[in-house]
Amino acid sequence: MNPYKLFVCLSIAAPVFAQYAGPAVLSRGEAPAAMVTQQLDFRPFLTVMGTYDTGLNGVSVNSQGQLANTESYGIQFSGGVSGVHSWKHTKVGLDYSGSVNHYFHRTYYDDTNQSLSLGVIHDFSRHFELVLRESAGLFSQNFTTLGLPQTVPFDSSQSYVPVTDFFDNRTLYVTTQADLIYRKNARLSFDFGGDGFINRRRSTALYSANGITARGDMQYRLTRRTTVGAQYAYLFFTFRGVLGSSNMHRALGTFATRLSRLWELSGDAGVTRVESRFDRVVPLDPVVAELLGYNYGTQVAYGIDYVPTFSGRLSRTFRRGVFWLGGARSVTPGNGLFLTSKMTNGTTGYTYTGLRRWSFTAQALYDRGSSVGNVLGTYGDLSGGLSLSRQIVRSLHFVAGGDVRRYQSPDFPLYNRTVYDAHIGLGFAPGAIPLRLW
């Protein structure tokens, strides 16, 4: 081949290879590599919407001694900011939103909600990279469905964001995650990381949780498309309002591959050893109950479980959006009613932000848990949501959406119920592209 032609071919091909990053490792919390955005302007927004909510049920009973379950129309004022900015060695992604809700007929349930996702990636050198992930929020009624926001460089399903809370109860959550990645060469890398979280619930009838995780892994790049590795993690959950804790050791084998430039598959599988101690309330023998004058006592329950553990995510990145399908089997700190739980979940969704007026997000989530903590039983939910916006003029947008969640338990009939949320209104955001709603 003519040397000049060879030089031209290599010059054209080089950028293509430079843009073809390795597959994202799900166990490290990484978002799909193909959806990594270098710049997406930080953009504020404001919305005013009419709302209709059901399932307004504080941790209380009505005059008939039944669980409260009311509904009301209302109005919501919300705002936030999202975007991505990259410097030479640092990248910051942010998604924040906050809202104030007023219910016309049920002012007792008026509330404010906050949600923050923040990711920071900093390259110290060719070999060392620091990754920080922060998830925080404040909510009363939980319609959270974990997705893949285009402005945040991590997968929020790998954090400890509460997603199965049953009651309309004030809840605060904060999860901080940090990883130091050492890249020995183009193929071999090591991750030393840790997580810390707190979940605080206002009602004293529910339990708050704290937790820490220490983890490390090794990843080896077999080919330009495929990475394999192994991870070990130690997890510890403790709870407020009940004497109990869980110690866990988790070992996983990991796998990630780029099926094409836009399709990506990542997952892991292994086992978690769960050692738990909890105080449980148990009925006393009738003779003892008659003697002491009360019917229940406290028993210290101790157990060891080996839980098959896995997670997986298939994603397809588009120019203005991303589709994902995922599932997992893991151990979670529960929902404040049920504590340490073996949880199986599945999720799917699609987000799109177009150049011509439209933007929307559709998501669905399935959870099914089995508690090994204070209250033994099975519980779960099935939920879905849709949000969309349509640009009317340059900075004015029509916005609408809705969510539905079905709580299910074969062991506790009153746990079975369906709640809805719907909203419609106007949004304001600078710029010529549609309003991004996650």
C-alpha positions as CSV (number, residue, x, y, z in Angstrom):
1,M,0.0,0.0,0.0
2,N,1.1,3.5,-0.7
3,P,2.6,5.0,2.5
4,Y,0.6,8.2,2.1
5,K,-2.7,6.2,1.8
6,L,-1.7,4.1,4.9
7,F,-1.1,7.3,6.9
8,V,-4.5,8.6,5.9
9,C,-6.2,5.4,6.8
10,L,-4.6,5.3,10.2
11,S,-5.4,9.0,10.8
12,I,-9.1,8.3,10.1
13,A,-9.2,5.1,12.2
14,A,-7.4,6.5,15.2
15,P,-10.2,8.6,16.5
16,V,-12.6,5.7,16.1
17,F,-10.5,3.5,18.3
18,A,-9.9,6.3,20.8
19,Q,-13.6,6.7,21.2
20,Y,-14.2,2.9,21.7
21,A,-13.9,2.7,25.5
22,G,-13.9,-0.6,27.4
23,P,-17.1,-2.0,28.8
24,A,-18.5,-0.6,32.0
25,V,-18.1,-2.8,35.1
26,L,-21.5,-2.9,36.9
27,S,-20.1,-4.1,40.2
28,R,-18.1,-0.8,40.3
29,G,-21.3,1.1,39.8
30,E,-20.3,2.4,36.4
31,A,-22.9,3.6,33.9
32,P,-22.7,2.2,30.3
33,A,-19.5,3.3,28.7
34,A,-21.2,4.3,25.5
35,M,-23.5,6.8,27.2
36,V,-20.6,8.8,28.7
37,T,-21.0,12.4,27.8
38,Q,-18.2,14.9,27.8
39,Q,-20.3,18.0,28.1
40,L,-24.0,18.6,28.8
41,D,-24.7,22.2,30.0
42,F,-25.8,22.6,33.5
43,R,-29.4,23.6,33.0
44,P,-31.9,24.8,35.7
45,F,-35.7,24.3,35.5
46,L,-38.9,25.3,37.2
47,T,-42.3,23.6,36.9
48,V,-45.8,24.3,38.2
49,M,-48.2,21.3,38.0
50,G,-51.6,20.1,39.2
51,T,-51.4,16.7,40.9
52,Y,-53.6,13.8,42.0
53,D,-52.2,11.4,44.5
54,T,-53.7,8.3,46.2
55,G,-52.2,6.2,49.0
56,L,-51.7,9.1,51.4
57,N,-51.3,6.9,54.5
58,G,-49.2,8.1,57.4
59,V,-48.2,5.5,60.0
60,S,-51.6,5.6,61.7
61,V,-55.1,4.2,61.6
62,N,-58.5,5.8,61.0
63,S,-61.4,6.0,63.4
64,Q,-62.4,2.5,62.5
65,G,-59.0,1.2,63.4
66,Q,-58.1,0.6,59.7
67,L,-54.9,1.7,57.9
68,A,-55.3,5.2,56.5
69,N,-55.5,5.3,52.7
70,T,-56.7,8.7,51.4
71,E,-56.4,10.7,48.1
72,S,-56.4,14.3,47.1
73,Y,-55.8,16.8,44.3
74,G,-53.1,19.3,44.8
75,I,-50.5,21.6,43.3
76,Q,-46.7,21.1,43.1
77,F,-43.9,23.6,42.6
78,S,-40.6,22.1,41.7
79,G,-37.2,23.1,40.4
80,G,-33.7,21.7,39.9
81,V,-30.6,21.6,37.8
82,S,-28.7,18.9,35.9
83,G,-25.7,18.7,33.6
84,V,-22.2,17.4,33.0
85,H,-18.9,19.3,32.8
86,S,-15.5,17.9,32.0
87,W,-12.1,19.5,32.5
88,K,-8.7,18.0,31.6
89,H,-8.5,15.6,34.5
90,T,-11.9,15.9,36.2
91,K,-15.5,15.2,35.3
92,V,-18.6,16.3,37.3
93,G,-22.2,15.1,36.7
94,L,-25.2,16.5,38.6
95,D,-28.9,15.8,38.8
96,Y,-30.8,17.7,41.5
97,S,-34.6,18.3,41.9
98,G,-36.8,19.6,44.7
99,S,-40.5,20.1,45.1
100,V,-43.2,21.5,47.4
101,N,-46.6,19.8,47.4
102,H,-49.8,21.2,48.7
103,Y,-53.0,19.0,48.9
104,F,-56.3,20.9,48.7
105,H,-58.3,18.5,50.8
106,R,-55.6,16.8,52.9
107,T,-53.2,19.5,54.0
108,Y,-51.9,17.2,56.7
109,Y,-49.9,15.5,53.9
110,D,-48.3,18.7,52.5
111,D,-44.6,18.0,52.1
112,T,-41.3,18.9,50.4
113,N,-39.2,16.4,48.5
114,Q,-35.5,16.6,47.5
115,S,-33.3,14.3,45.3
116,L,-29.6,14.6,44.6
117,S,-27.2,12.5,42.5
118,L,-23.7,13.7,42.1
119,G,-20.7,12.0,40.5
120,V,-17.1,13.1,40.4
121,I,-14.3,11.4,38.5
122,H,-10.7,12.6,38.8
123,D,-7.6,11.3,37.1
124,F,-4.5,11.8,39.3
125,S,-2.3,10.2,36.7
126,R,-2.2,7.6,34.0
127,H,-2.5,4.9,36.7
128,F,-4.8,6.3,39.5
129,E,-8.4,7.5,39.3
130,L,-10.7,8.6,42.1
131,V,-14.5,8.1,41.7
132,L,-16.9,9.7,44.1
133,R,-20.7,9.0,44.1
134,E,-23.3,10.7,46.2
135,S,-27.0,9.9,46.4
136,A,-29.2,11.8,48.8
137,G,-32.8,12.7,49.2
138,L,-35.8,13.5,51.4
139,F,-39.3,12.2,50.6
140,S,-42.7,11.3,52.1
141,Q,-44.4,9.2,49.5
142,N,-41.9,7.1,47.6
143,F,-42.3,6.8,43.9
144,T,-38.6,6.3,43.3
145,T,-37.6,4.1,40.3
146,L,-33.9,3.8,39.8
147,G,-32.8,4.6,36.3
148,L,-29.8,5.9,34.3
149,P,-29.8,9.7,34.2
150,Q,-27.7,10.9,31.2
151,T,-26.0,13.5,33.4
152,V,-24.7,11.2,36.2
153,P,-21.7,8.9,35.5
154,F,-22.9,6.0,37.6
155,D,-25.8,3.5,38.0
156,S,-27.9,4.4,41.0
157,S,-29.2,0.8,41.3
158,Q,-25.8,0.1,42.9
159,S,-26.4,2.5,45.8
160,Y,-28.6,2.2,48.9
161,V,-31.5,4.4,47.7
162,P,-34.8,3.3,49.4
163,V,-37.2,2.0,46.7
164,T,-39.7,-0.2,48.6
165,D,-41.0,2.0,51.4
166,F,-44.7,1.4,52.1
167,F,-46.0,4.3,54.2
168,D,-46.3,8.0,53.5
169,N,-43.7,8.8,56.0
170,R,-40.9,11.4,56.1
171,T,-37.7,9.6,55.1
172,L,-34.1,10.9,54.7
173,Y,-31.4,8.9,52.9
174,V,-27.8,9.6,52.2
175,T,-25.3,7.3,50.5
176,T,-21.6,8.1,50.0
177,Q,-19.5,5.9,47.8
178,A,-15.8,6.3,47.0
179,D,-13.4,4.2,44.8
180,L,-9.7,4.5,44.1
181,I,-8.9,2.7,40.9
182,Y,-5.3,1.6,40.1
183,R,-4.7,0.8,36.4
184,K,-1.5,-1.2,36.3
185,N,-1.6,-1.4,32.5
186,A,-4.1,-1.3,29.7
187,R,-5.5,-4.7,30.7
188,L,-5.2,-5.0,34.5
189,S,-6.9,-2.7,37.1
190,F,-7.7,-2.9,40.8
191,D,-10.5,-1.1,42.7
192,F,-10.4,-0.3,46.5
193,G,-13.7,1.2,47.6
194,G,-16.1,1.8,50.4
195,D,-19.8,2.8,50.9
196,G,-21.6,4.4,53.9
197,F,-25.3,5.0,54.1
198,I,-28.0,6.2,56.5
199,N,-31.8,5.9,56.1
200,R,-33.8,7.9,58.6
201,R,-37.6,7.5,59.0
202,R,-39.6,10.0,61.1
203,S,-42.1,7.6,62.6
204,T,-40.9,5.7,65.7
205,A,-43.0,2.7,64.5
206,L,-40.5,2.2,61.6
207,Y,-36.9,1.4,61.8
208,S,-34.0,3.5,60.5
209,A,-30.8,1.9,59.2
210,N,-27.1,2.5,59.0
211,G,-24.6,0.6,56.9
212,I,-21.0,0.4,55.7
213,T,-19.3,-1.6,52.9
214,A,-15.6,-2.2,52.3
215,R,-14.8,-3.8,48.9
216,G,-12.0,-4.6,46.5
217,D,-11.8,-6.1,43.1
218,M,-9.5,-7.0,40.2
219,Q,-10.5,-6.6,36.6
220,Y,-8.7,-8.0,33.6
221,R,-9.3,-6.9,30.0
222,L,-9.3,-10.0,27.9
223,T,-10.0,-8.2,24.7
224,R,-10.9,-4.7,23.6
225,R,-14.5,-5.7,24.1
226,T,-14.5,-8.0,27.1
227,T,-13.4,-7.7,30.8
228,V,-13.6,-10.3,33.5
229,G,-12.7,-10.1,37.2
230,A,-13.6,-10.9,40.8
231,Q,-14.8,-8.9,43.8
232,Y,-14.9,-9.3,47.6
233,A,-17.0,-7.1,49.9
234,Y,-17.7,-6.9,53.6
235,L,-21.1,-5.3,54.5
236,F,-22.6,-4.4,57.9
237,F,-26.1,-3.2,58.6
238,T,-27.4,-1.9,61.9
239,F,-30.8,-0.5,62.8
240,R,-32.3,2.2,65.1
241,G,-35.5,1.3,67.0
242,V,-34.7,-2.4,67.3
243,L,-31.7,-4.4,68.6
244,G,-30.3,-6.1,65.6
245,S,-27.6,-6.2,63.0
246,S,-26.3,-8.1,60.0
247,N,-22.7,-9.0,59.0
248,M,-22.1,-10.1,55.4
249,H,-19.3,-11.4,53.3
250,R,-19.8,-11.3,49.5
251,A,-17.7,-12.9,46.8
252,L,-18.5,-12.3,43.1
253,G,-17.2,-13.1,39.7
254,T,-17.7,-10.3,37.2
255,F,-18.1,-10.0,33.5
256,A,-18.6,-7.1,31.1
257,T,-18.6,-7.0,27.3
258,R,-19.3,-4.5,24.5
259,L,-21.6,-6.4,22.1
260,S,-21.2,-3.5,19.7
261,R,-20.3,0.2,19.8
262,L,-23.8,0.9,21.4
263,W,-24.9,-2.4,23.0
264,E,-23.3,-3.4,26.3
265,L,-23.8,-6.3,28.7
266,S,-22.4,-6.3,32.3
267,G,-23.0,-8.5,35.3
268,D,-21.7,-10.5,38.2
269,A,-22.6,-13.7,40.2
270,G,-21.5,-15.2,43.5
271,V,-22.7,-15.8,47.0
272,T,-23.3,-13.7,50.2
273,R,-22.9,-15.1,53.7
274,V,-25.4,-13.3,56.0
275,E,-25.1,-13.5,59.8
276,S,-27.9,-11.8,61.6
277,R,-29.0,-11.1,65.2
278,F,-32.3,-9.6,66.0
279,D,-34.7,-9.2,68.9
280,R,-38.1,-10.7,68.0
281,V,-41.4,-10.5,69.8
282,V,-42.9,-13.9,70.4
283,P,-46.1,-15.2,72.1
284,L,-45.6,-16.7,75.6
285,D,-46.9,-20.0,76.8
286,P,-50.4,-19.5,78.1
287,V,-49.4,-20.6,81.6
288,V,-46.5,-18.1,81.7
289,A,-48.7,-15.4,80.2
290,E,-51.3,-15.9,82.9
291,L,-48.6,-15.8,85.6
292,L,-46.9,-12.6,84.3
293,G,-49.9,-10.8,83.1
294,Y,-48.8,-10.2,79.5
295,N,-48.9,-12.3,76.4
296,Y,-45.6,-11.6,74.5
297,G,-41.9,-11.8,75.3
298,T,-38.7,-11.0,73.5
299,Q,-36.5,-13.7,71.9
300,V,-33.0,-13.2,70.5
301,A,-32.9,-14.7,67.0
302,Y,-29.6,-15.7,65.4
303,G,-29.1,-17.1,61.9
304,I,-26.7,-17.7,59.1
305,D,-27.9,-17.6,55.5
306,Y,-26.0,-18.2,52.2
307,V,-27.7,-16.1,49.5
308,P,-27.0,-16.7,45.8
309,T,-26.1,-13.2,44.6
310,F,-26.1,-11.8,41.1
311,S,-26.8,-8.7,39.0
312,G,-26.9,-7.9,35.3
313,R,-27.6,-5.0,32.9
314,L,-28.1,-4.9,29.2
315,S,-28.0,-1.4,27.7
316,R,-28.3,0.3,24.3
317,T,-27.2,3.8,24.0
318,F,-28.7,6.2,21.4
319,R,-27.5,9.6,20.3
320,R,-30.1,11.3,22.6
321,G,-31.1,8.5,25.0
322,V,-30.4,5.1,26.6
323,F,-32.4,1.9,27.0
324,W,-31.6,-0.6,29.8
325,L,-32.9,-3.9,31.1
326,G,-31.5,-5.2,34.4
327,G,-32.0,-7.6,37.3
328,A,-30.4,-8.5,40.6
329,R,-30.5,-10.8,43.6
330,S,-28.9,-9.2,46.6
331,V,-29.2,-8.4,50.3
332,T,-30.7,-5.1,51.3
333,P,-31.4,-3.2,54.6
334,G,-35.2,-3.5,54.0
335,N,-37.8,-0.8,54.1
336,G,-38.1,0.2,57.7
337,L,-40.9,-2.3,58.3
338,F,-39.1,-5.4,57.1
339,L,-35.3,-5.3,57.9
340,T,-32.4,-7.3,56.4
341,S,-33.9,-8.9,53.3
342,K,-33.0,-11.2,50.4
343,M,-34.2,-9.1,47.5
344,T,-34.8,-10.0,43.9
345,N,-35.6,-7.2,41.5
346,G,-35.9,-6.4,37.8
347,T,-35.9,-3.0,36.1
348,T,-36.2,-1.6,32.6
349,G,-36.5,1.9,31.1
350,Y,-35.8,4.3,28.3
351,T,-34.9,8.0,28.4
352,Y,-34.9,10.3,25.5
353,T,-34.0,14.0,25.1
354,G,-34.5,15.0,21.5
355,L,-33.5,18.1,19.5
356,R,-37.0,18.7,18.3
357,R,-39.3,19.5,21.1
358,W,-39.9,16.2,22.9
359,S,-38.3,14.6,25.9
360,F,-39.5,11.6,27.9
361,T,-38.6,8.9,30.4
362,A,-40.4,5.5,30.9
363,Q,-39.4,3.1,33.6
364,A,-40.7,-0.1,35.3
365,L,-39.4,-1.9,38.5
366,Y,-40.2,-5.2,40.1
367,D,-39.1,-6.1,43.7
368,R,-39.7,-9.2,45.8
369,G,-38.0,-9.5,49.2
370,S,-37.9,-12.1,51.9
371,S,-37.0,-10.7,55.4
372,V,-34.5,-12.5,57.6
373,G,-34.7,-9.7,60.2
374,N,-37.2,-8.8,62.9
375,V,-40.4,-9.8,61.0
376,L,-40.3,-12.8,58.8
377,G,-42.3,-12.7,55.6
378,T,-42.3,-12.0,51.9
379,Y,-43.1,-8.6,50.4
380,G,-42.6,-6.7,47.2
381,D,-44.0,-4.3,44.7
382,L,-44.4,-3.7,41.0
383,S,-44.2,-0.1,39.7
384,G,-44.0,2.0,36.6
385,G,-43.8,5.6,35.6
386,L,-43.8,7.9,32.6
387,S,-42.7,11.6,32.4
388,L,-42.7,13.7,29.3
389,S,-42.2,17.3,28.1
390,R,-43.0,19.1,24.9
391,Q,-41.4,22.4,24.0
392,I,-44.1,25.1,23.4
393,V,-41.8,28.0,22.7
394,R,-38.0,28.4,23.4
395,S,-38.1,28.3,27.2
396,L,-41.7,27.2,28.0
397,H,-42.6,23.5,28.1
398,F,-45.7,21.4,28.6
399,V,-44.9,18.6,31.2
400,A,-47.0,15.6,32.3
401,G,-46.5,12.2,33.9
402,G,-47.7,9.6,36.2
403,D,-46.7,6.7,38.4
404,V,-48.4,3.6,39.7
405,R,-47.2,1.1,42.3
406,R,-48.7,-2.2,43.4
407,Y,-47.6,-3.4,46.9
408,Q,-47.8,-7.2,47.3
409,S,-47.4,-9.7,50.1
410,P,-48.7,-13.3,50.3
411,D,-48.1,-13.3,54.1
412,F,-49.8,-10.0,55.1
413,P,-53.1,-9.3,53.3
414,L,-53.3,-5.6,54.3
415,Y,-50.0,-5.0,52.6
416,N,-51.6,-5.5,49.2
417,R,-52.7,-2.2,47.8
418,T,-52.2,0.1,44.7
419,V,-51.3,3.7,44.7
420,Y,-51.2,6.3,41.9
421,D,-49.6,9.7,41.2
422,A,-50.5,11.9,38.2
423,H,-49.3,15.4,37.3
424,I,-49.7,17.9,34.5
425,G,-48.5,21.5,34.1
426,L,-45.9,23.9,32.6
427,G,-42.1,24.0,32.9
428,F,-39.6,26.7,32.3
429,A,-35.9,26.1,31.3
430,P,-33.4,28.2,29.3
431,G,-32.2,26.8,26.0
432,A,-33.5,25.5,22.8
433,I,-33.7,21.7,23.6
434,P,-36.6,20.0,25.4
435,L,-36.7,20.0,29.2
436,R,-35.0,16.9,30.7
437,L,-37.1,15.1,33.3
438,W,-35.8,11.9,35.0
